[in-house]
Amino acid sequence: MKKGSLLAFGILAAHGLAQNVVSESPRGPTLPPAQVDPGLAARLVRLERKKEVTVPNTPEHDRVRAKLAAHVEGLVRGWPWRPFHCTLGISGVETYFDHPDEVYYVLSLALPHLPQALHTEVANLLANQLTESPPYALEGFDREVGRTRERYDVPAKLRLKGRGDARSLFGIAAYAAYVEALERDGIAVANQGAWERTKERVRPILEKPYQILARKDGTKADGAEVLNGDLTGLIAFARMADKQGDKAAYGQAIGKIGEAAQLRIDLERTNSRMLVPASTASKQLHHYKLAQFGYFHPDVVRIFSEEERTVAAKRLSAFRDERPGWWMAFAERFVGGENYITPPHLSHALFVGAALLEQVDAKTLSNWIDVPWCEADLYFIEKCTLALRAP
């Protein structure tokens, strides 16, 4: 082959290789770094939040409410469930819903929107699980125990073994959401020792500088979702410390909230790259995610200024608009390479970001609620709940 032909072939091959992996999208607007107000952490912790959850009675809301109730009923009646096994392709497999933090958080969000009888069943299920599988525990569910969630057969040898584990402090925020949901209904949560156990869970983070984004070394760049979970967990922990009158724990937590908030605000202001390498698939090949919207929680949104929210919303909206059909379960590949499908975490991150950050209206969100990925799909339940609560 002639030299010119070799060069042309190399260019074409390189171009083809680049197109094989969807790891980027056009960069959005950015802002210069900004110093966090020293009083932000204390204001977040003491922020008065709405205690009542009101939902309009419209045909659209009734439709979503019915979907929510049917799916939650299936989850409760079929409990316990095995974590969801999702085969991606070259990235390997991912396991979803293998830790109780998501169970407690999502079902606590759903509680106000359920019929009374089902509300009682959910509350009883969570209360019964509190001793064995509290949301703030390090260890998650056994991946080999429970009813299968998949609507397809998965050979036992292909399933991931062992237990799930907590990737962040998000479970403390989940526990706080559970307590708040029951207290709203006049139900006291009996969980002796919860405060001491949460203190022990948070202690390693309180004792050293917060450095989660040091993971941005190309191997585990999805540290942003861990940062979200830690930030919301620390805020919930500080509220608990304040309620307990533990001034030492409260002061330590306020300091760490300030450190984590500075990292998260800087990330949103200066980083226009939406997709980052992920670490949650078995092979981690061509595996990307919207880590900035993993473990996304209203308390994360509350740390942003109006300017920061506007810039972040523009980036997120543009990313979503480039991917028509992003909300569909088992949709064609929008990220990664040589996979069969887009991972469930992509549609979940886009939906949660649209609801909490962009404040997309209820009608639009309800149009993005597709069929569940599986039985007892916690992402589906959260999407229904967020659509019901939207403006």
N, C-alpha and C positions, 0 to 999 in steps of 0.2 A: 504494500500500500504506500502511495506517495506521501511525503511529509505533509502537504496541504490537506490531503484526505484524512490523515491521522488527526490533524488539528481540528478539522470540522467535526469528525466523529467524536473527539473528546469534548467539544463544546456541546454537541447534541446530547451526549451521554450525561454530561454534568447537568444540563438543563432538565433532562428527564428525571434524574435522581432528585433534583431539587423539588420537582413537581410531585414526587412520590410521597413526600411527607408534608402534611399541612400543619405547620408549627408557628405560623405567623399571620398577621393581618396588618393592614395599613395602620401606622402609628397615629394615635390621637393626640390631642393637645396636652401640654404639661404645664406645671407651675414651678417656680423656684422653691427650694426648701424653706420651711417656716418654723420658727421656734414655738413650741406648744406653750400656751398660757399655763403658768404654774398652778393656777386654781382650777384647771379643767377637770382633773381627776376627782376632786371633792364635789364639784358641781354635778358630775355624772352620777356619782354614788347617791347623792341626796336629791336627785331629780324626782319630782313628783310625776308619776306616770298615771295614765288613765286606768281607773279600776274597772270601769264598765266596758263591755264589748257589745256594741249595738250593730245590728245588721238590718238593712232595709228588707221589706217583704216585697220582692218583685219576682216575676216568673224566672228570670235568670238566676237570681239568688236561690230560689227554691230548687232549681235544677242542680246547682252546685251543692247545695245542702243535702239533697237526696243522694248524690254521688258520694259525698263524704260519709254520710251515715251508713250507706251500704258497705263501703270499704272498711270502715272502722268496725262494723259488726262482724265482718268476715275475719278481721284480725283478732278480735276478742274471742270469738267462738272457736277459732282454730288454734289458739295459743297452746303450747309454745311453737315458735316457728324457727326453722333452720335459717341461718343467714343466706341471702340471695347470691347465687353463683352466676356471674355474667361472663361469658366467653367473648373476648374482644377480637382476637386474631393474633397477629405477630406480637402484640403487647402481652399476650397471655390471658390470664383471667383476673377478675376483681371480685372481692367479696363485699357485699353491702349489708348494712344493718346488723353488724356483728357486735355492737356494743349498746348497753342500755341508755347511754346519753341521748341518742336520737329518739329512742322510744319515749322517754319521759318528756323530752322537749316537744316533740310533734304532737303527742296525744294531749299534752297540757294545753297547747294552742287550740286543739280541736274541741276540747271539753265544752266550752260555752255554746257551741253550735250543734250539739247533739241532742236528740230527744231524751227526756228525763230518764227513762229506763236504761238506755244505752249509756248515758252519762254515768249512772250508778255502776254499771258493769265495768266501764273503763276505770273509774276511780278505785273500784275494788281490785282490779287486776294490778294497777300500779302500787297500791298499798301492799298487796300480797308479795310483790316482787321486791319490795324495798329492802328487806333483810338479806335476801339471797343475791340480788343484782341491783344495788343502788347505782344511780347514774354517775356518781362521782368516783366509782371504783376504777382502779387501774385495769383490772381484768374484765374482759367482755364475755360474750356467749360462746359456748362450745359449737364449732362449725359442723359437728356431726350429730347434733341433737335437735329434734323438733321436726315438725311437718315441713315438707319441701315447699318453697315459695314458687319455684319455676313452673312454667307451663310447658315444659319440655323435659325430657329425661336427661339426667346428668349421671354418667357412670361414677360410682363411688371413688374409683382410682383417680379421677380427674379433679375431685374437689380438694380445696385447700384444707389442711388439717389444723388442729390446735384451736386456740381461742382468739377472738378479737382482742384488741387492746385500745386503751384510750390514747388518742393522738395528741390531745390537748386538755386544757382545763374546762372544756365546754360542758362537761357533765355537771359542774357546779352551777353553771347558768341554767342547765336543764332542771336540776333539783329546785332551784329558786323559782323557775316557771311553774313547776308542779305545786309547790307550796302556795304560790300566789293564786293559782287557778282554784285550788281547794278553799283557800281562805276567802276568796270572792264569793264562794257558795256557803260560807259559814262553817266550813269543816276544818278542824284542827288536824295537822299532820303529826302523828305520834311516831317519832323516829329517834329514840334515845341514842345518844352518842354521835349523832350526825355532825354536830359542830366540831367535836374533837377529831373525827375522821376526816372532815374537810380540811381542818387545820394541818393535819399530817400530810394530806394530799398536796397542799399548796406549799408546804414548808421548803422543799428543794428549790422552788422558783424564788421564794422570798429571800433566800440566803445568798444569792449571787446575782451579778448584773444580768439583765435580761438580754439574751443574744440569739433568739430563734432565727433571725434572718441571716445569721452566719451560714445557714444551710444553702445560701445562694451561690453554691460552688459548682453548679452544673449537674450535680448528682441528685440533690433533693431540693430543687428550687421551689417546690410547693410549700415552703415554710410559711407563706403568707396565710394559708388557711389555718395552720397551727397557731399563728399569731392572732387571727380572729378569735379562735376558740379560747386561747389563753386570756386575751383581753376581756372577753365577755365573762369568763370564769372569774377573773380577778375582780371585776366590778361587782359581780354577784357575791363574791366572798367578802369584799369590803362592806357591802350592805349587811351581810350576816354579822360581821364583826361589830359594826355599829349597833345593831340590834342587841347583840350579846353584851355590849359594854366593854369589849376587849380592845382597849385603846392601843396596845402594842401591836396587835395583829392588824388593826385598822390603819395605823400609821405606816406599817410595812407595805400593806396592800396599796395604799394611796401612792407611795413611791414607785412601786412596780407598774401601776396603771399609767403613771406619767411616762415611764420609760417605754412601755409597750405602745402607748398612744402616739408617742413621738415617731417610733418606727413605722406605725401604720399610716400616719398622716404623711410622712415623707414618701412612703411607697406610693400612695395615691397621687401625690403632687408631682413626683418626678419620674415615675415609671409608666411609660405608655405601652409597654409590651403586655398584651392581654394573656397570651398563652405561655405557659412555662412548663419545663419538664416535670413529670409527676413521678411519685414513688409508690403508688398504691397498687400497681398491677404486678403480677407474678414475675414477668420478664422485663418490664420497664423499657421495652423497645418501642420507639415511635409513640411514646405515651405522653400526652399533654393535657393540661387542664387549666381552667380559670380559677386558679388558687385564691385569688383575691376575694372570691365570692363563695368559698367553702367555709362552713361554720359561720355563715353571715347572719348577723343578729341586729335587731334595732339599736342596741347599744353601740355597735360599731359605727352605724350611720350617725349617731349622735355626737361622735367626736369630730365630725367634719364641719368646716365652715360652709356657708352657702356657696362660696366660690369653689371650694373643693368638691362639693356635691355636684355642681353644674358641670365641671370638667369631667369628673368620673362618669357621670350619666351620659355625656356625649360620646365618650369612648365605648361604653357598654352598648348604647343604642346602635352605634355604627357597626360594631362587631356582630350584633344580632341581625341587623338588616342584611348583612352579607351572606347570611345562612338561612334562607327561607326553609321552613319546615323543621327548624331546630328543636321544636317542642315535641316532636313525635317520638314515641318509644320505638326502639330498634330502627332508628332512621339511618340513612346512608351515612358514610363517614364524612364528618365535617372537620375532624382533627385527627392527628396521628398519621399513620401510614400502614398500608397493607392489613388493616383491620376490617372486619366485616361490618361493624357498626360504630356509631359514636357512643362513647361511654355515657351511662346515665348521669354522671356528675356534671356533664356539660349542660344539658337541658335544665337540670336542677339549679345550677349556679346562675344561668341566664334568667330563669324565672324569678328566683329569690332577689337577684339584683334589680330586676325590673320593678318588682313589687316594693321593696324596701328603699332602694336608692333613687330610682327614677320616679317612683310614685305613680306607676301606670294605673289607669282606671280599671274598675272591676270588670267591666264588659270585655275589655281587651284581654285581661288576664284569664277570664273564663274561657275565651276562645282558644287559649293556649293549654288548656287542660286536656291532654290526650288520654288514651287508655292507659291503665297502670302497666308498669314493666313486669309486675309479678303480683302474686297474692301478698297481702300485708305490706304493700309498697308505702313506706313512710314518706317518700318524696311526693307521691300522689296525694297523700293526706295533707301534707304541708302546703302543696299548691292549692288545693281546695280551700283550705283555711285562709291563706293569704288573699285569694280572690274574694272571699266573703268579707274580709276586713278592709279591702281596698276602697279608695274614695269613689 
